[in-house]
Every structure is written in C-alpha cells, then in structure tokens.
Amino acid sequence: MRLPKNDGPPKSARQLRRFGGVAGFFLLGFFAGAVAIKGIILSCMTLVEYKKVFLKYAPIESFSAGIELSGQEVKSLRNKLGSLDGARVVVRGGEAFIVGMTIPPYQIANAKKNYDPERGRRLLLAKKEIAMLADAEAKKGLTIVPIEIYTSGRLVKARIAVVRGKNKTDHREDLKKRDAMRETERVLKNH
C-alpha cells in the first residue's frame, strides 16, 4: 500500500486526523491558533463608546447600523480616537445621520484642508428602521443616541438606541441598586 505524498501542511481536517501522536496535536494546535489569531483581528471590537449613556438615559430599543466614513476616519477610529459625547441621531429627508460625533484626522499634517471632524455622518439602515427612528424622534421625551462604534469583520458599524431621559429619582434608584450590588458582592467575597 502506497501512502499519499504530503507536500506542505495538511489541506483539510481529514488530513489533520491522519497525523497521530504529538505531531498531530502540534499541527492541530498550530492551525487552530492561527484561526483564533485571525478571528481576534476580524472579530467584533469596540472602537469608541459613549460611557455615560446609561447614566443619563434609559434605553428602549437598539439598532445596529453601518456608517459612512472616509478612509482617514476609519483609520482614526481603529486607533480608538474619537468621541461620542454629546452625539445624537437625526432623521432628515428619509436618511439618518449621526450629528456631534467627533473623529479627529488620522494624520494632522496629511489631512484635507476642509476636513471637519464633527460633520454629520450618514447611517446605513433599512427603510423600515429609518421610519421607526423617525417616529421615535417625533415623540416627545424620546431621543436617539449612538452607544458605540465597533467593528464587525472588516466593517465599521454603529450601535444606536432610542432612549428616554432619566430624571433625578431614576438616577438615585440606579445608584442605590449599584451600591446594593456592590455590598452583596463584598459580603460574598469575604465569606
């Protein structure tokens, strides 16, 4: 019986199973690690987030939307530069825009002369979702805010939410709940 000639690494999982013992374990571990490394690079990663959103607002519904950016803005976001403080979503003319989000230029010396770091950036949503956001924007007491900008594979996306502002009593209740949780964790840790 003649065995097939193996030139280079195995090309399928069946060929990986042919290898036995330590060599097979090493090869399987090596290829699994390469995929995991690649998975970390391409997996979801938060680039910029609005940390105080849940202190100020109570979320009602959230959406995931693509965001229209230039190349230097993507590079700047991947370096975790930018801010969502004070940003909100507005619906105008059947399109949704993030207004107030700041993305500084990637390289200041190479930036375009007319680059505006706070320009409105269009969100890529389905027509149904835009209609739902327009209805929420029209209702009194509701606001649409971006929660985070993150990567999904190669794409840069924004997570937005329809929220209702909290008053002082709601904020105090949240603080009481947080203190109670912290106290119970402390008691459980000590025992």
Buried (B, 14 or more C-beta within 10 A) or exposed (E): EEEEEEEEEBEEEEEBEEBEEEEBEEBBEEBEEEEEEEEEEEEEEEBBBBEEBBEEBEEEEEBEBBBBBBEBBBBBBEEEBBBBEEBBBBBEEEBBBBBBBBBBBBEEEEBEEEBEBBBBBBBBBEEEBBEBBBEBBEEEEBBBBBBBBBBEEEEBBBBBBBBBEBEEEEEEEBEEEEEEEEEEEEEEEEE
